[in-house]
Amino acid sequence: MSWWWPATIAALALLLPLAVAWLLSQHRRHPRQLTVADSTEDTVTVSNHALSDALTADLVTLPGIRDSRALFYGKHTHPQTRIDLTLGPGTGPEQILKGLHDAVERARRSAGWDNLPTRVDLSVAHHRAHRVE
């Protein structure tokens, strides 16, 4: 039993740096600022929140969309987008696809990015059943 405590302390001594390294590697997934224009002289950054709000506002205007939420994540110089859309009753994905593509394309062009990888999650709003008489 004399080996038990030294082995336990050695194992914990190895696990602690690994845990700290893992925590440090879990860097912020949502950058606070996004680089939207980069030239040889100046770099322009914009708040992630402002760009997310602008894209969300653009998406909510699409016909058949009840709610939307856009979020930029990844590197501040090469972000990606996650969009959550809630479709109204009777609205199919094919009805909003063109408008969704146009909104993401406007965001990409206005920020000056070459590409903007986008993940879209669709859900349908709950609605009450219609009574048939």
Backbone hydrogen bonds, N-H to C=O, Kabsch-Sander energy under -0.5 kcal/mol:
donor,donor_aa,acceptor,acceptor_aa,energy
4,W,1,M,-1.0
5,W,1,M,-0.5
7,A,3,W,-2.0
8,T,4,W,-2.2
9,I,5,W,-2.5
10,A,6,P,-2.3
11,A,7,A,-2.3
12,L,8,T,-2.4
13,A,9,I,-2.4
14,L,10,A,-1.6
15,L,11,A,-2.3
16,L,12,L,-2.4
18,L,14,L,-1.2
19,A,15,L,-2.7
20,V,16,L,-2.3
21,A,17,P,-2.6
22,W,18,L,-2.3
23,L,19,A,-2.3
24,L,20,V,-2.4
25,S,21,A,-1.8
26,Q,22,W,-0.9
26,Q,23,L,-0.7
27,H,25,S,-1.8
34,L,46,V,-2.9
35,T,76,H,-2.2
36,V,34,L,-0.7
36,V,44,V,-2.4
37,A,44,V,-1.3
39,S,42,D,-2.6
44,V,37,A,-2.8
46,V,34,L,-2.4
48,N,32,R,-2.8
51,L,47,S,-2.0
52,S,48,N,-2.6
53,D,49,H,-2.5
54,A,50,A,-2.2
55,L,51,L,-2.3
56,T,52,S,-2.5
57,A,53,D,-2.6
58,D,54,A,-1.9
59,L,55,L,-2.3
60,V,56,T,-2.3
61,T,57,A,-0.6
61,T,58,D,-0.6
62,L,59,L,-1.7
65,I,62,L,-1.7
66,R,64,G,-0.6
66,R,86,T,-3.0
67,D,86,T,-1.4
69,R,84,D,-1.7
71,L,82,R,-2.1
73,Y,80,Q,-2.3
74,G,29,R,-2.0
75,K,78,H,-0.6
80,Q,73,Y,-2.8
81,T,117,P,-2.8
82,R,71,L,-2.7
83,I,119,R,-3.2
84,D,69,R,-3.0
85,L,83,I,-0.6
85,L,121,D,-2.9
86,T,67,D,-3.0
87,L,85,L,-0.6
87,L,123,S,-3.6
88,G,64,G,-3.2
91,T,88,G,-2.0
92,G,90,G,-0.5
95,Q,92,G,-1.3
96,I,92,G,-0.6
96,I,93,P,-1.0
97,L,93,P,-1.1
100,L,96,I,-2.5
101,H,97,L,-2.5
102,D,98,K,-2.4
103,A,99,G,-2.2
104,V,100,L,-2.3
105,E,101,H,-2.3
106,R,102,D,-2.4
107,A,103,A,-2.0
108,R,104,V,-2.4
109,R,105,E,-2.7
110,S,106,R,-2.7
111,A,107,A,-1.5
112,G,108,R,-0.8
112,G,109,R,-0.7
113,W,108,R,-1.9
119,R,81,T,-2.7
121,D,83,I,-3.1
122,L,120,V,-0.5
123,S,85,L,-1.9
125,A,87,L,-3.2
133,E,131,R,-0.5
